[in-house]
Amino acid sequence: RTSGEAALVVLHEAATAHTPFEVIVMDLAMPGLSGQALVRRIAEDHTDVVVVAVTSFGTIEEAVDTMHAGAIDYLTKPLQKLDLERTIDRALRRQALRTGRSSKSKAVGGAGLKATSHGLDSVVSGDPRMQDVYSTIVSVADSPTTVLMTGESGTGKSLLARCIHTHSDRCQGPFVEVSCGSIPETLLESELFGHVKGAFTGAHADKVGRFCAADGGTIFLDEINSASPGMQLKLLRVLQERQFEPVGTSQPVSVDVRIVLASNQPLENLVAEGTFRQDLYYRINVVSVELPPLRDRLADVIPLVEHFIEEKSALLQRQVLGFTDEAMELLLKYNYPGNVRELANIVERAVVLSNESRISSQGLPPTLKDQTGILSHQAAHRDIDDLTGLDVKPLRLALEGPERQIIHHALESNDWNRQQTADQLEINRTTLYKKIRYYGLDKLGRTA
């Protein structure tokens, strides 16, 4: 249609004929009635219709205004086919939740991908960098090529590893995930490669390692940056020969596995420092993808919130439609040091505690309601001139307040898992324990 007024006529005619629309995808740029005014009119006069807004000039402010007007999702041009299909699918399910009836349409399949719970339809993002990541995954999924993913904790590396497996010709085989950073170094070799009875004290029976368990499928080695030099050498051999010896025997075992790895630290820096083998780095860095942190793609917060609201509401059997405008503004201003994982936890907490169809700012954790005490990504890099006028005190004392806040917030975002918190802060676990006790944080949290 050529204008917003013409669109309202069509909507009225369809409603009168008892053939109403379920979802409208509309460009905000149009003659006559403005796009946001049209969204507001639809929200007021056609409550059973949900709107997805499209624009060429996306900003966080415009996204907030459009959501305030009544749109449930927001896309920027150029549109990606897969992203548009996922957005329409979410909108249909959202419309069904609003009206209390089943949607007329089933989930939309994307770009010929297999429809599974761990397909790319599980990943929500309209960011061009993430779209490049998805394209790379689709391109390499069916090949045996080793894939290396880098990015901060919580950016979704595990989910994308499952997507690679799901869209590969190994999808009927096992998917085995190993968090190398959470397993003590003395046990990691046995965990990966297995052992024979009597190999060491406590080895009362043979044990099949994770590589054997993944035979015919995919093994995902997360936090590979934490592997010791000795383990790195063993992994290099597995990558080159697809062979290894279980602990306690010299009998080689051969496996047929696809290997996907992830690191929450830049491996090239570790190579330069001498803590990561250069030959292993070159061997695993065949196809690499980098996942940007959520703070660098805040436009994804809105569709991610919609996705998690739907997911958590169904899981917890709650009729929650979304957040209020005030709460959404807080969500859009937040820095997300814990990335997508932290956002998912925030939404789940809000859904659990909410008794209303729309969650207010009171349903958000204190770190979002009082963001003045958190050093934001931008504030951490502000110009030194901004510090004029502040009281001068010893540097150690001046830094204690921000350090305590940062550690406390990191613990909260990692659900008080101290190993994950230490990894995110890039300090060792012993140092973290000392700082937790020094700042009295052990009295606030729970044992992890």
RODO-2510 file (C-alpha; in nm, 4 decimals, decimal comma):
residues 448
     n   res          X          Y          Z
     1     r     0,0000     0,0000     0,0000
     2     t     0,1124     0,3554    -0,0696
     3     s     0,0389     0,5175     0,2681
     4     g    -0,0486     0,4563     0,6305
     5     e    -0,4038     0,5755     0,5724
     6     a    -0,4492     0,3172     0,2951
     7     a    -0,3158     0,0457     0,5246
     8     l    -0,5753     0,1357     0,7905
     9     v    -0,8517     0,1019     0,5301
    10     v    -0,7299    -0,2467     0,4357
    11     l    -0,7093    -0,3488     0,8013
    12     h    -1,0640    -0,2270     0,8645
    13     e    -1,1971    -0,4123     0,5582
    14     a    -1,0253    -0,7342     0,6641
    15     a    -1,1612    -0,7098     1,0183
    16     t    -1,5131    -0,6411     0,8877
    17     a    -1,4916    -0,9465     0,6620
    18     h    -1,3760    -1,1574     0,9593
    19     t    -1,0447    -1,2291     0,7852
    20     p    -0,8126    -1,0246     1,0058
    21     f    -0,4372    -1,0098     0,9641
    22     e    -0,2180    -1,1734     1,2267
    23     v     0,1163    -1,0049     1,1581
    24     i     0,2052    -0,6848     0,9732
    25     v     0,5582    -0,6152     0,8534
    26     m     0,5753    -0,2437     0,7764
    27     d     0,8345     0,0130     0,6720
    28     l     0,8427     0,3155     0,9033
    29     a     0,9182     0,5485     0,6122
    30     m     0,5933     0,6257     0,4283
    31     p     0,3996     0,9258     0,2999
    32     g     0,1180     1,0813     0,4994
    33     l     0,0677     0,9192     0,8369
    34     s     0,4069     0,8491     0,9952
    35     g     0,5218     0,4943     1,0572
    36     q     0,5178     0,5262     1,4351
    37     a     0,1725     0,6898     1,4231
    38     l     0,0471     0,3966     1,2162
    39     v     0,1964     0,1486     1,4651
    40     r     0,0150     0,3330     1,7450
    41     r    -0,3182     0,3293     1,5549
    42     i    -0,2886    -0,0434     1,4862
    43     a    -0,2099    -0,1118     1,8531
    44     e    -0,5181     0,0870     1,9595
    45     d    -0,7734    -0,0246     1,6980
    46     h    -0,6574    -0,3773     1,6025
    47     t    -0,5450    -0,5408     1,9245
    48     d    -0,5245    -0,8890     1,7689
    49     v    -0,2638    -0,7759     1,5152
    50     v     0,1086    -0,7616     1,5924
    51     v     0,3489    -0,5308     1,4084
    52     v     0,7100    -0,5799     1,3007
    53     a     0,8670    -0,2459     1,2072
    54     v     1,1346    -0,2061     0,9383
    55     t     1,3613     0,0930     0,8804
    56     s     1,6812     0,1886     0,7036
    57     f     1,8113     0,4004     0,9888
    58     g     1,8089     0,1970     1,3059
    59     t     1,9003     0,3525     1,6382
    60     i     1,8320     0,2444     1,9944
    61     e     1,6191     0,5564     2,0473
    62     e     1,4068     0,4789     1,7438
    63     a     1,3734     0,1170     1,8539
    64     v     1,2476     0,2278     2,1955
    65     d     1,0012     0,4749     2,0410
    66     t     0,8694     0,2117     1,8023
    67     m     0,8250    -0,0411     2,0823
    68     h     0,6508     0,2295     2,2868
    69     a     0,4121     0,2839     1,9971
    70     g     0,3155    -0,0834     1,9986
    71     a     0,5463    -0,2801     1,7677
    72     i     0,6674    -0,6141     1,9055
    73     d     0,9866    -0,6351     1,6994
    74     y     1,2173    -0,4154     1,4991
    75     l     1,4392    -0,4857     1,1973
    76     t     1,6861    -0,2709     1,0062
    77     k     1,7629    -0,2828     0,6358
    78     p     1,9057    -0,4576     0,4483
    79     l     1,6860    -0,7455     0,5617
    80     q     1,8288    -1,0949     0,5806
    81     k     1,5885    -1,3661     0,4651
    82     l     1,6632    -1,6012     0,7544
    83     d     1,6330    -1,3242     1,0122
    84     l     1,3034    -1,2025     0,8630
    85     e     1,1611    -1,5555     0,8677
    86     r     1,2581    -1,6068     1,2305
    87     t     1,1086    -1,2693     1,3229
    88     i     0,7770    -1,3469     1,1528
    89     d     0,7703    -1,6873     1,3220
    90     r     0,8235    -1,5262     1,6638
    91     a     0,5557    -1,2683     1,5837
    92     l     0,3045    -1,5406     1,4961
    93     r     0,3701    -1,7230     1,8212
    94     r     0,3517    -1,3916     2,0059
    95     q     0,0169    -1,3155     1,8448
    96     a    -0,1114    -1,6584     1,9472
    97     l    -0,0031    -1,5922     2,3063
    98     r    -0,1809    -1,2555     2,3071
    99     t    -0,5078    -1,3877     2,1689
   100     g    -0,5017    -1,7227     2,3469
   101     r    -0,5468    -1,9224     2,0274
   102     s    -0,3154    -2,1291     1,8120
   103     s    -0,1320    -1,9535     1,5354
   104     k    -0,2462    -2,0355     1,1831
   105     s     0,1088    -2,0756     1,0689
   106     k     0,3798    -2,3161     1,1715
   107     a     0,7413    -2,2255     1,2286
   108     v     0,9040    -2,0880     0,9175
   109     g     1,1989    -2,2914     0,7921
   110     g     1,5029    -2,0865     0,7018
   111     a     1,7168    -2,1114     0,3898
   112     g     1,6750    -2,4860     0,3570
   113     l     1,8149    -2,5538     0,7036
   114     k     1,7094    -2,8557     0,9048
   115     a     1,4284    -2,7699     1,1484
   116     t     1,5576    -2,8791     1,4900
   117     s     1,5730    -2,7400     1,8404
   118     h     1,9376    -2,6501     1,7876
   119     g     1,9078    -2,5076     1,4378
   120     l     1,9879    -2,1494     1,3426
   121     d     1,6261    -2,0667     1,4229
   122     s     1,7424    -2,0956     1,7852
   123     v     1,9763    -1,8005     1,7322
   124     v     1,8316    -1,4512     1,7428
   125     s     2,0229    -1,1587     1,5935
   126     g     1,9888    -0,9033     1,3184
   127     d     2,3429    -0,7707     1,3588
   128     p     2,5410    -0,7853     1,0300
   129     r     2,8416    -0,9365     1,2073
   130     m     2,6290    -1,2153     1,3500
   131     q     2,4709    -1,2709     1,0086
   132     d     2,8229    -1,3210     0,8728
   133     v     2,8820    -1,5762     1,1490
   134     y     2,5640    -1,7637     1,0526
   135     s     2,6639    -1,7642     0,6859
   136     t     3,0025    -1,9091     0,7755
   137     i     2,8416    -2,1809     0,9864
   138     v     2,6052    -2,2814     0,7076
   139     s     2,8967    -2,2906     0,4614
   140     v     3,1230    -2,5136     0,6716
   141     a     2,8662    -2,7304     0,8525
   142     d     2,8812    -3,0229     0,6091
   143     s     3,2590    -3,0230     0,5818
   144     p     3,4989    -3,1983     0,8241
   145     t     3,6852    -2,8699     0,8767
   146     t     3,7851    -2,7733     1,2305
   147     v     3,6072    -2,4579     1,3493
   148     l     3,7424    -2,2169     1,6123
   149     m     3,5048    -1,9743     1,7841
   150     t     3,6253    -1,6826     1,9924
   151     g     3,4337    -1,4390     2,2071
   152     e     3,3597    -1,3447     2,5644
   153     s     3,1830    -1,5833     2,8000
   154     g     2,8087    -1,5882     2,7420
   155     t     2,8095    -1,4816     2,3750
   156     g     2,6610    -1,8121     2,2556
   157     k     2,9562    -2,0241     2,1458
   158     s     2,8036    -2,3456     2,2796
   159     l     2,4757    -2,2837     2,0957
   160     l     2,6570    -2,2197     1,7683
   161     a     2,8640    -2,5353     1,8137
   162     r     2,5379    -2,7296     1,8406
   163     c     2,4125    -2,5519     1,5289
   164     i     2,7203    -2,6669     1,3369
   165     h     2,6535    -3,0246     1,4462
   166     t     2,2811    -3,0025     1,3692
   167     h     2,3394    -2,8808     1,0134
   168     s     2,6190    -3,1259     0,9372
   169     d     2,6020    -3,4743     0,7897
   170     r     2,6902    -3,5972     1,1392
   171     c     2,3648    -3,4719     1,2913
   172     q     2,2502    -3,8280     1,3696
   173     g     2,5685    -3,8913     1,5663
   174     p     2,6512    -3,7784     1,9204
   175     f     2,7307    -3,4220     2,0208
   176     v     2,9721    -3,4128     2,3146
   177     e     3,0613    -3,0896     2,4928
   178     v     3,3639    -3,0529     2,7203
   179     s     3,4381    -2,7399     2,9226
   180     c     3,8138    -2,7688     2,9545
   181     g     3,8314    -2,4851     3,2058
   182     s     3,5987    -2,6556     3,4549
   183     i     3,7922    -2,9850     3,4735
   184     p     4,1112    -3,0024     3,6852
   185     e     4,4238    -3,0458     3,4768
   186     t     4,5026    -3,3785     3,6449
   187     l     4,1679    -3,5234     3,5321
   188     l     4,1291    -3,3636     3,1890
   189     e     4,3421    -3,6189     3,0022
   190     s     4,1427    -3,9078     3,1468
   191     e     3,8162    -3,7234     3,0770
   192     l     3,9032    -3,6676     2,7116
   193     f     4,0888    -3,9879     2,6249
   194     g     3,9718    -4,2329     2,8891
   195     h     4,1844    -4,4687     3,0986
   196     v     4,2348    -4,8381     3,1681
   197     k     4,1838    -5,0108     3,5002
   198     g     4,4772    -4,9531     3,7343
   199     a     4,6175    -4,6576     3,5377
   200     f     4,6271    -4,4508     3,8566
   201     t     4,4972    -4,4559     4,2117
   202     g     4,1208    -4,4757     4,2003
   203     a     4,1017    -4,6158     3,8447
   204     h     3,9024    -4,9217     3,9458
   205     a     3,7626    -4,9867     3,5974
   206     d     3,8182    -4,8907     3,2349
   207     k     3,6683    -4,5566     3,1377
   208     v     3,5641    -4,4437     2,7901
   209     g     3,6773    -4,0872     2,7201
   210     r     3,4799    -3,8084     2,5583
   211     f     3,6543    -3,8492     2,2215
   212     c     3,5376    -4,2118     2,1993
   213     a     3,1906    -4,1059     2,3136
   214     a     3,1815    -3,8564     2,0227
   215     d     3,2898    -4,1111     1,7600
   216     g     3,0810    -4,0558     1,4470
   217     g     2,9654    -3,7170     1,5680
   218     t     3,1033    -3,3865     1,6967
   219     i     3,3090    -3,2931     2,0002
   220     f     3,3049    -2,9336     2,1245
   221     l     3,6073    -2,8299     2,3306
   222     d     3,5146    -2,5101     2,5115
   223     e     3,7701    -2,2849     2,6847
   224     i     4,0539    -2,4472     2,4942
   225     n     4,2711    -2,1553     2,6052
   226     s     4,2876    -2,3141     2,9526
   227     a     4,4537    -2,6381     2,8291
   228     s     4,8006    -2,7066     2,9718
   229     p     5,1060    -2,7343     2,7415
   230     g     5,1043    -3,1125     2,7781
   231     m     4,7358    -3,1346     2,6896
   232     q     4,7906    -2,9034     2,3936
   233     l     5,0498    -3,1452     2,2551
   234     k     4,8103    -3,4396     2,2879
   235     l     4,5319    -3,2422     2,1187
   236     l     4,7666    -3,1561     1,8324
   237     r     4,8214    -3,5262     1,7669
   238     v     4,4489    -3,6007     1,7778
   239     l     4,3846    -3,3226     1,5260
   240     q     4,6572    -3,4479     1,2934
   241     e     4,6128    -3,8251     1,3204
   242     r     4,2714    -3,8757     1,4846
   243     q     4,4493    -4,1120     1,7248
   244     f     4,5335    -4,1139     2,0950
   245     e     4,6251    -4,3521     2,3783
   246     p     4,4016    -4,3826     2,6837
   247     v     4,5786    -4,3148     3,0117
   248     g     4,7661    -4,6256     3,1253
   249     t     4,8116    -4,7944     2,7867
   250     s     5,0243    -4,7549     2,4742
   251     q     4,7566    -4,9053     2,2507
   252     p     4,6373    -4,6323     2,0095
   253     v     4,2662    -4,5715     1,9568
   254     s     4,1310    -4,4207     1,6348
   255     v     3,8196    -4,2027     1,6226
   256     d     3,6132    -4,0295     1,3560
   257     v     3,5063    -3,6984     1,5080
   258     r     3,4386    -3,3439     1,3951
   259     i     3,6211    -3,1044     1,6276
   260     v     3,4838    -2,7605     1,7156
   261     l     3,6751    -2,5444     1,9637
   262     a     3,6109    -2,2212     2,1487
   263     s     3,8174    -1,9719     2,3459
   264     n     3,7092    -1,6805     2,5621
   265     q     4,0512    -1,5178     2,5153
   266     p     4,2286    -1,4196     2,1911
   267     l     4,4566    -1,7163     2,1202
   268     e     4,6997    -1,5080     1,9140
   269     n     4,7775    -1,3126     2,2314
   270     l     4,8414    -1,6345     2,4232
   271     v     5,0683    -1,7545     2,1422
   272     a     5,2657    -1,4301     2,1667
   273     e     5,2929    -1,4786     2,5435
   274     g     5,4164    -1,8348     2,4952
   275     t     5,1298    -1,9999     2,6859
   276     f     4,9614    -2,1511     2,3793
   277     r     5,1400    -2,3642     2,1189
   278     q     5,1832    -2,1879     1,7869
   279     d     5,1576    -2,5120     1,5852
   280     l     4,8302    -2,6017     1,7603
   281     y     4,6945    -2,2527     1,6985
   282     y     4,7654    -2,2777     1,3256
   283     r     4,6137    -2,6264     1,3212
   284     i     4,2837    -2,5239     1,4797
   285     n     4,2541    -2,1793     1,3204
   286     v     4,1294    -2,3165     0,9875
   287     v     3,7870    -2,1544     0,9965
   288     s     3,7457    -1,9004     1,2738
   289     v     3,4408    -1,7015     1,3773
   290     e     3,4324    -1,4227     1,6326
   291     l     3,1184    -1,3525     1,8326
   292     p     3,0840    -0,9840     1,9267
   293     p     2,9755    -0,9031     2,2840
   294     l     2,6156    -0,8003     2,3391
   295     r     2,7179    -0,4465     2,4436
   296     d     2,8423    -0,3927     2,0854
   297     r     2,5106    -0,4983     1,9325
   298     l     2,2469    -0,3557     2,1650
   299     a     1,9916    -0,3520     1,8821
   300     d     1,9727    -0,7297     1,9383
   301     v     1,8423    -0,6801     2,2921
   302     i     1,4817    -0,6275     2,1802
   303     p     1,4474    -0,9437     1,9669
   304     l     1,6432    -1,1435     2,2248
   305     v     1,4109    -1,0270     2,5023
   306     e     1,1095    -1,1248     2,2922
   307     h     1,2632    -1,4666     2,2270
   308     f     1,3481    -1,5300     2,5922
   309     i     1,0071    -1,4059     2,7128
   310     e     0,8389    -1,6588     2,4859
   311     e     1,0797    -1,9374     2,5787
   312     k     1,0755    -1,8808     2,9548
   313     s     0,6993    -1,8189     2,9690
   314     a     0,6345    -2,1527     2,8010
   315     l     0,8895    -2,3300     3,0213
   316     l     0,7531    -2,1818     3,3439
   317     q     0,3886    -2,1861     3,2290
   318     r     0,3373    -1,8126     3,2739
   319     q     0,1313    -1,5736     3,0609
   320     v     0,3890    -1,2955     3,0309
   321     l     0,3699    -1,0725     2,7239
   322     g     0,6758    -0,8536     2,7732
   323     f     0,8313    -0,5663     2,9652
   324     t     0,6928    -0,2213     3,0303
   325     d     0,8464     0,0731     2,8442
   326     e     1,0434     0,1807     3,1512
   327     a     1,1850    -0,1679     3,2027
   328     m     1,2769    -0,2013     2,8348
   329     e     1,4651     0,1271     2,8455
   330     l     1,6726    -0,0042     3,1361
   331     l     1,7426    -0,3237     2,9457
   332     l     1,8610    -0,1233     2,6444
   333     k     2,0937     0,0952     2,8513
   334     y     2,2662    -0,1908     3,0307
   335     n     2,6197    -0,3055     2,9471
   336     y     2,5761    -0,6893     2,9806
   337     p     2,9188    -0,8047     3,1004
   338     g     2,7694    -1,1561     3,1018
   339     n     2,6416    -1,1120     2,7441
   340     v     2,3457    -1,3114     2,6083
   341     r     2,3621    -1,5638     2,8932
   342     e     2,3156    -1,2810     3,1436
   343     l     2,0198    -1,1393     2,9492
   344     a     1,8561    -1,4841     2,9441
   345     n     1,8998    -1,5114     3,3217
   346     i     1,7560    -1,1612     3,3731
   347     v     1,4449    -1,2493     3,1697
   348     e     1,3997    -1,5845     3,3432
   349     r     1,4266    -1,4208     3,6858
   350     a     1,1734    -1,1565     3,5831
   351     v     0,9269    -1,4143     3,4500
   352     v     0,9555    -1,6240     3,7674
   353     l     0,8904    -1,3267     3,9957
   354     s     0,6247    -1,1516     3,7870
   355     n     0,2533    -1,1624     3,8623
   356     e     0,1643    -0,9255     3,5773
   357     s     0,1341    -0,9718     3,2024
   358     r     0,3983    -0,7009     3,1526
   359     i     0,7064    -0,6926     3,3726
   360     s     0,7875    -0,3551     3,5291
   361     s     1,1284    -0,2234     3,6265
   362     q     1,0663    -0,3641     3,9752
   363     g     1,1062    -0,7095     3,8269
   364     l     1,4629    -0,6366     3,7156
   365     p     1,7689    -0,7103     3,9308
   366     p     1,9207    -0,4225     4,1319
   367     t     2,2214    -0,3969     3,8981
   368     l     1,9905    -0,2768     3,6184
   369     k     1,7759    -0,0453     3,8302
   370     d     2,0817     0,1285     3,9744
   371     q     2,3357     0,1323     3,6964
   372     t     2,5183     0,4346     3,8367
   373     g     2,7341     0,2069     4,0508
   374     i     2,8535    -0,0040     3,7579
   375     l     3,1465     0,1004     3,5421
   376     s     3,0017     0,0899     3,1923
   377     h     3,2034    -0,0043     2,8865
   378     q     3,1992     0,3573     2,7761
   379     a     3,2843     0,4978     3,1201
   380     a     3,5827     0,2661     3,1471
   381     h     3,7301     0,4379     2,8415
   382     r     3,6331     0,8005     2,9117
   383     d     3,8791     1,0825     2,8624
   384     i     4,1036     1,1693     3,1543
   385     d     3,9745     1,5296     3,1439
   386     d     3,6434     1,4009     3,2824
   387     l     3,8188     1,3248     3,6122
   388     t     3,8950     1,6870     3,6969
   389     g     3,7382     1,8030     4,0218
   390     l     3,7465     1,4627     4,1885
   391     d     3,9176     1,4236     4,5266
   392     v     4,2679     1,2852     4,4953
   393     k     4,3413     0,9798     4,7087
   394     p     4,5917     0,6936     4,6944
   395     l     4,5324     0,4984     4,3721
   396     r     4,4907     0,1688     4,5557
   397     l     4,2106     0,3101     4,7701
   398     a     4,0489     0,4913     4,4758
   399     l     4,0265     0,1675     4,2775
   400     e     3,8863    -0,0486     4,5572
   401     g     3,5276     0,0749     4,5161
   402     p     3,5038     0,0110     4,1404
   403     e     3,6908    -0,3198     4,1748
   404     r     3,4478    -0,4462     4,4385
   405     q     3,1515    -0,3460     4,2225
   406     i     3,2965    -0,5123     3,9143
   407     i     3,3733    -0,8386     4,0989
   408     h     3,0316    -0,8407     4,2668
   409     h     2,8566    -0,7831     3,9363
   410     a     3,0638    -1,0509     3,7589
   411     l     2,9730    -1,3000     4,0315
   412     e     2,6042    -1,2127     3,9941
   413     s     2,6133    -1,2430     3,6147
   414     n     2,7802    -1,5858     3,6409
   415     d     2,5322    -1,7063     3,9043
   416     w     2,8178    -1,7017     4,1634
   417     n     3,0153    -1,9642     3,9737
   418     r     3,3640    -1,8632     4,0803
   419     q     3,5540    -2,0444     3,8075
   420     q     3,3478    -1,8788     3,5355
   421     t     3,3839    -1,5438     3,7127
   422     a     3,7625    -1,5805     3,7336
   423     d     3,7737    -1,6682     3,3629
   424     q     3,5608    -1,3686     3,2690
   425     l     3,7743    -1,1320     3,4769
   426     e     4,0903    -1,3011     3,3431
   427     i     4,2344    -1,3643     3,6890
   428     n     4,3134    -1,6953     3,8556
   429     r     4,0698    -1,8526     4,0958
   430     t     4,2956    -1,8060     4,4007
   431     t     4,3165    -1,4317     4,3366
   432     l     3,9380    -1,4165     4,3041
   433     y     3,8913    -1,5989     4,6376
   434     k     4,1222    -1,3518     4,8119
   435     k     3,9375    -1,0511     4,6681
   436     i     3,5970    -1,1997     4,7572
   437     r     3,7068    -1,2347     5,1194
   438     y     3,8804    -0,8947     5,1248
   439     y     3,5674    -0,7130     5,0044
   440     g     3,3297    -0,9191     5,2188
   441     l     3,1497    -1,0595     4,9157
   442     d     3,1561    -1,4114     5,0623
   443     k     2,8810    -1,2950     5,2978
   444     l     2,6562    -1,1998     5,0045
   445     g     2,6819    -1,4967     4,7731
   446     r     2,6472    -1,8678     4,7947
   447     t     2,9095    -2,1361     4,7532
   448     a     2,9683    -2,2175     4,3859
***
